Amino acid sequence: YGCIIYDNGWVGTDRGNGHAIYTQNENGTKGIANCIFTGGQGYRIHAYGSKQASVNNYLIEKNICYNAGRLHVGGYKPSENIRVFQNTLYNVSMQLGFRAPYNEDCELRNNLIINGELTIDKYKKTVDQGNLVLKKGDPRTRGTHVVLHPNKYDAGRAHLALYNGDALSGVLVNFSKFLKRGDKFRLMSAKD
């Protein structure tokens, strides 16, 4: 929860290596939430398993990924109970499913993917609602999307992402979920 992970990994002879998060899970829910991922050489989230390793019961929500490798959930063994909510991706694609003959269920809600793709592969039951996916070269939507995720453990911190489809010189952000009138704050780059 709340991690900032950037520029990790290395370029190998076959591909980029060194994922920001490499994970497997079978029982209980594994959550990955309110993180920022950027740069690096491998996947940003690589929930991946062989025919013996499970990739089940994930809640991936409110993460910001930009200029980085793919967000991927799936392997050779069927996956179930995959939930992906309110993630913001820029120059990052999302893939659910991989080489399993089938997968059980996934739910994707209110994700924003700009200059990336969304692939949902071989799920018996899929809920796909409120997601905006603009591939590279697609016409851009007008308007702005402001994403502000206050940190539930640190009252003095929040993650912010903006999509400025109107190319405005400035965008209004309502910080009232996070700050009181008169509070001082700093706006910082995740990589600085």
C-alpha positions in Angstrom: 0.0 0.0 0.0 1.2 3.5 -0.9 4.5 2.5 -2.4 6.4 4.6 -5.0 8.4 2.2 -7.2 10.4 3.6 -10.2 13.3 2.9 -12.6 14.0 -0.7 -11.4 15.2 -3.6 -13.4 17.7 -4.1 -16.2 17.8 -4.8 -19.9 18.6 -8.5 -20.6 19.5 -10.1 -23.9 15.9 -11.4 -24.2 13.8 -8.6 -22.7 13.5 -6.1 -19.8 13.8 -7.7 -16.4 13.0 -6.7 -12.9 9.3 -6.2 -12.2 8.1 -3.6 -9.8 5.9 -6.2 -8.1 6.1 -9.9 -9.0 3.4 -11.8 -7.1 1.4 -15.0 -6.7 -1.5 -15.8 -4.5 -3.9 -18.6 -3.7 -6.0 -18.0 -0.6 -7.2 -14.8 1.0 -7.2 -11.5 -0.8 -3.9 -9.9 -1.9 -4.3 -6.2 -2.3 -2.1 -3.8 -4.2 -3.4 -0.3 -3.7 -2.6 3.4 -3.9 0.9 2.9 -5.4 2.8 4.8 -8.1 4.8 2.9 -10.7 7.0 4.5 -13.4 10.0 3.7 -15.5 11.8 0.4 -15.2 12.5 -2.5 -17.5 10.0 -5.2 -16.6 6.3 -5.3 -15.8 4.9 -2.9 -13.2 2.7 -5.5 -11.7 3.3 -9.1 -12.7 0.9 -11.4 -11.0 2.0 -14.5 -12.8 2.1 -18.2 -12.2 3.1 -21.5 -13.8 0.8 -24.5 -13.9 1.6 -25.1 -10.3 1.4 -21.5 -9.0 -1.9 -19.7 -8.4 -2.8 -16.2 -9.3 -6.1 -15.8 -7.5 -8.0 -13.4 -5.2 -6.4 -10.0 -6.2 -7.7 -6.5 -5.4 -5.7 -4.0 -7.5 -7.0 -0.5 -6.9 -6.2 3.2 -7.1 -2.7 2.7 -8.5 -1.0 5.2 -10.9 1.3 3.7 -13.6 3.0 5.8 -16.2 5.7 5.4 -18.8 6.3 1.8 -17.6 5.8 -1.8 -18.4 2.5 -3.7 -18.5 0.2 -4.4 -15.6 -0.4 -8.1 -15.9 -2.5 -10.7 -14.0 -2.5 -14.3 -15.3 -0.5 -17.4 -15.9 -0.8 -21.0 -17.0 -3.2 -22.0 -14.3 -6.8 -20.6 -14.3 -7.3 -17.5 -12.2 -10.3 -16.4 -10.2 -11.6 -13.4 -8.2 -9.5 -10.8 -10.0 -10.7 -7.2 -9.2 -9.1 -4.2 -10.7 -10.7 -0.8 -9.7 -9.9 2.9 -10.3 -6.3 2.5 -11.7 -4.8 5.3 -13.8 -2.4 4.1 -16.6 -0.5 6.3 -19.1 1.7 4.6 -21.7 1.0 1.4 -19.9 -1.2 -1.6 -21.0 -3.3 -3.9 -18.8 -3.6 -7.6 -19.5 -5.8 -10.0 -17.5 -5.3 -13.6 -18.5 -2.4 -15.4 -20.2 -2.0 -19.0 -21.2 -4.5 -20.7 -19.0 -7.2 -22.7 -20.9 -9.8 -20.5 -19.1 -10.2 -18.2 -16.2 -13.1 -17.9 -13.8 -14.0 -14.3 -13.0 -12.7 -10.8 -13.2 -14.2 -7.4 -12.5 -12.8 -4.1 -13.9 -14.4 -0.8 -12.9 -13.5 2.8 -13.5 -10.0 2.4 -14.8 -8.4 5.0 -17.0 -5.9 3.8 -19.7 -4.3 6.4 -22.0 -1.9 5.3 -24.8 -2.2 1.7 -23.7 -4.5 -1.3 -24.3 -6.8 -3.5 -22.3 -6.7 -7.2 -22.9 -9.1 -9.6 -21.1 -8.4 -13.2 -22.1 -10.6 -16.3 -21.6 -12.7 -15.3 -18.5 -16.0 -17.2 -18.0 -17.5 -14.1 -16.2 -16.3 -10.6 -16.8 -17.6 -7.3 -15.4 -16.2 -4.4 -17.5 -17.8 -1.1 -16.4 -16.8 2.6 -16.5 -13.4 2.0 -18.0 -11.9 4.5 -20.5 -9.3 3.1 -22.8 -7.6 5.3 -25.4 -5.1 3.4 -27.4 -2.1 5.2 -29.0 -3.5 7.0 -32.1 -7.1 7.0 -30.9 -9.0 10.3 -30.9 -8.7 12.0 -27.5 -11.7 12.7 -25.4 -12.3 16.3 -24.4 -12.3 17.3 -20.8 -10.2 16.5 -17.8 -9.9 13.6 -15.4 -8.6 14.4 -12.0 -7.5 11.5 -9.9 -6.7 12.1 -6.2 -6.1 9.2 -3.8 -5.5 10.3 -0.2 -3.4 7.9 1.8 -5.4 6.1 4.4 -2.3 5.6 6.7 -0.7 9.0 6.3 -3.1 11.9 6.6 -0.5 14.3 5.1 -0.1 12.5 1.8 -2.1 11.8 -1.4 -1.3 10.7 -4.9 -2.5 12.9 -7.8 -2.8 12.2 -11.6 -4.4 14.4 -14.2 -5.6 13.8 -17.7 -5.9 17.1 -19.5 -7.8 16.3 -22.7 -8.5 20.0 -23.4 -4.7 20.9 -23.1 -5.6 23.6 -20.6 -2.8 25.7 -19.1 -4.1 24.9 -15.7 -6.5 22.4 -14.1 -8.6 23.0 -10.9 -8.1 20.2 -8.3 -10.5 19.9 -5.4 -8.2 19.0 -2.4 -11.1 19.2 0.2 -11.0 15.3 0.7 -7.4 15.8 1.8 -6.7 19.3 3.0 -8.4 22.0 5.0 -8.6 25.6 3.8 -5.3 27.3 4.6 -3.2 24.1 4.9 0.2 24.3 3.2 1.2 21.6 0.8 3.9 20.6 -1.8 3.2 19.1 -5.2 6.1 16.7 -5.9 7.1 14.4 -8.8 7.0 10.7 -7.9 10.6 10.4 -9.3 11.9 13.3 -7.2 
